[in-house]
Amino acid sequence: MSNKLFFAALLIWICAVGAELFIFSQTFTSCPTNLDSIYGEAGFSFIPLGYTCTWENLPEGAVIKSYPSLSTLLAPLVLLLWGFSLLGKKIK
């Protein structure tokens, strides 16, 4: 039962990552700012998982990069630890 539940959770997470990547590639092509003339370049990060924005044409030559929250690492970390615990049970 635990193995089936683990693989179901893993499959759901992989599908969610794929859906986010597909939706991101279709909709996010630039990152707007409060200034009408400045748009950032959109990108995607796998660690941590999510989209990024980079603004390079800001006043005074500043470069700002926005990353996804580190909380996106929680699901893969839980799945990894869960997988290791299942492997530990098989070895015993």
Buried (B, 14 or more C-beta within 10 A) or exposed (E): EEEEEBEEBBEEBEEEBEEBBEEBEEEBEEBEBEEEEBBBBBBBEEEBBBBBBBBEBEEEEEEEEBBBEEEBBEBBEEBEEBBEEBEEEEEE
